[in-house]
Amino acid sequence: MEEKIIYKGLIFTLNQKTVKIKGKDYLRDIIRHPGGVGVLVIIDQKILLVQQMRPAIDQMTLEIPAGKLEYGEDPLKAGLRELNEEAGYTCKELQLIQSFVSTPGFCDERIWIYEAIDPIPVKQRLTMDEDEEIECQWIPIHEAYEMTRNGKIIDAKTIMAIDHAILKEKKV
């Protein structure tokens, strides 16, 4: 079906696409986004979260370290980069927890969530993006879980990562 670019920005492209439903043509606005990656870091039963301002919702959020992919970038490599930049950590390996589409009704963004296995502080920290102001916080797993239930943590990838930490703990 026909698709044309309506707007091309720094983070996403807005396209308009003609789709056929029951033999009739309809226009759909679709956001094309390169995707994102987030990393769950647990040390001593505490989860590393970053606090930052999110202008789209005009609110401070607590999230796992995360960032946007460049088009075609390997999510695993991006996860290691974001873990270093935002949190000053690296790890022995990143283990995939989940890959999901965030809002498939109008956006093709896919997010990969990894768990950092054997996290350690980096020797050489990468420079954060110029427009980032981030504060790291270590929060006990069960406290973080409660924060997802009482609305203090509202970011979907972070909620999924915390739920994974709780389920993993119960299996042990």
C-alpha positions in Angstrom: 0.0 0.0 0.0 1.1 3.6 -0.5 3.0 5.3 2.3 4.4 8.9 2.3 6.4 10.9 4.8 4.5 13.7 6.5 7.2 14.7 9.0 10.8 13.7 9.6 12.2 14.6 13.0 15.2 13.8 15.1 13.7 10.8 16.9 10.9 9.5 14.6 9.3 9.9 11.2 5.5 10.3 10.8 4.2 8.6 7.7 0.7 8.4 6.3 -0.2 5.0 4.8 -3.1 3.9 2.8 -4.5 0.5 4.1 -7.2 -1.6 2.7 -9.9 -2.9 5.1 -12.9 -4.9 3.8 -12.1 -3.7 0.3 -12.1 0.0 1.2 -9.0 2.4 1.5 -8.3 4.2 4.8 -5.5 6.5 5.8 -3.4 5.7 8.9 -0.8 7.9 10.6 2.2 5.7 11.5 5.2 6.7 13.5 8.4 5.0 12.3 10.9 4.7 15.2 14.3 2.9 15.3 13.4 1.3 18.7 14.9 1.3 22.1 16.7 -0.8 24.7 16.6 -1.0 28.5 18.8 -2.8 31.0 17.8 -4.4 34.3 20.6 -4.2 36.8 20.3 -6.0 40.2 23.0 -5.9 42.9 22.3 -7.1 46.5 18.6 -7.3 45.9 18.4 -3.7 44.7 17.5 -2.5 41.2 19.3 0.4 39.6 16.9 3.0 38.3 17.6 6.4 36.7 15.5 9.4 37.5 15.0 11.9 34.7 12.6 14.5 33.3 10.4 13.3 30.5 9.1 16.4 28.6 6.4 14.4 26.7 4.6 13.8 29.9 6.1 16.7 31.8 7.0 14.5 34.7 10.1 13.0 36.4 10.3 9.3 36.0 12.2 6.3 37.4 13.3 3.9 34.7 15.8 1.2 34.1 18.8 2.6 32.2 17.6 2.9 28.6 18.0 4.6 25.3 17.0 4.9 21.7 18.6 2.8 19.0 20.1 4.2 15.8 18.5 2.7 12.7 20.1 -0.7 12.1 22.0 -0.7 15.5 22.4 -4.0 17.3 20.2 -3.8 20.5 22.7 -5.7 22.5 25.5 -3.2 21.8 23.2 -0.3 22.4 22.2 -1.9 25.8 25.9 -2.0 26.8 26.4 1.6 25.6 23.4 2.9 27.6 24.3 1.0 30.7 27.7 2.6 30.6 26.5 6.1 29.7 23.6 6.4 32.1 24.7 4.2 35.0 28.5 3.8 34.8 28.2 0.0 34.7 29.1 -2.8 32.4 28.6 -6.6 32.8 29.8 -10.0 31.8 26.8 -10.4 29.5 23.4 -9.1 28.7 20.6 -11.7 28.8 17.4 -10.9 26.8 14.3 -10.7 29.0 11.8 -9.6 26.4 11.4 -7.8 23.1 8.1 -6.1 22.5 6.3 -3.4 20.4 5.2 -0.5 22.6 2.2 0.9 20.8 1.4 -1.2 17.6 -1.8 0.8 16.9 0.2 3.7 15.4 4.0 3.1 16.0 6.5 0.4 14.9 8.9 1.0 17.9 10.3 -2.2 19.3 12.0 -2.2 22.7 14.5 -4.8 23.9 14.9 -5.4 27.7 18.0 -7.1 28.9 19.3 -8.2 32.3 22.9 -7.4 33.2 24.6 -10.5 34.3 27.4 -9.9 36.8 27.3 -6.1 36.6 30.4 -4.1 37.6 31.3 -0.4 37.6 33.1 0.7 34.3 36.7 1.8 34.3 36.1 4.2 31.4 32.6 5.9 31.5 31.2 7.1 28.2 29.9 10.7 28.0 26.1 11.0 28.5 24.1 12.7 25.8 24.4 16.5 26.2 20.6 16.9 26.8 20.5 14.2 29.6 20.3 15.0 33.3 20.1 11.7 35.1 20.3 10.6 38.7 20.9 7.0 39.6 19.1 5.4 42.5 19.3 1.9 44.0 15.9 0.7 45.1 15.2 -2.7 46.9 13.4 -5.0 44.5 10.2 -5.3 46.6 10.0 -1.5 47.1 10.4 -1.0 43.3 7.6 -3.5 42.8 5.3 -1.6 45.2 6.2 1.6 43.3 4.9 0.0 40.1 1.6 -0.8 41.8 1.0 2.6 43.4 1.8 4.6 40.3 5.2 5.9 41.3 6.8 3.9 38.5 4.8 4.3 35.3 7.3 3.4 32.5 6.2 0.1 30.8 9.6 -1.3 30.1 10.6 -0.7 33.7 7.5 -2.3 35.1 8.2 -5.4 32.9 11.8 -5.5 34.1 10.7 -5.2 37.8 8.1 -7.9 37.3 10.8 -10.1 35.8 13.0 -9.5 38.8 10.2 -10.5 41.2 9.3 -13.6 39.2 13.0 -14.6 39.0 13.4 -14.2 42.8 10.4 -16.5 43.4 11.9 -19.2 41.3 15.1 -19.3 43.3 
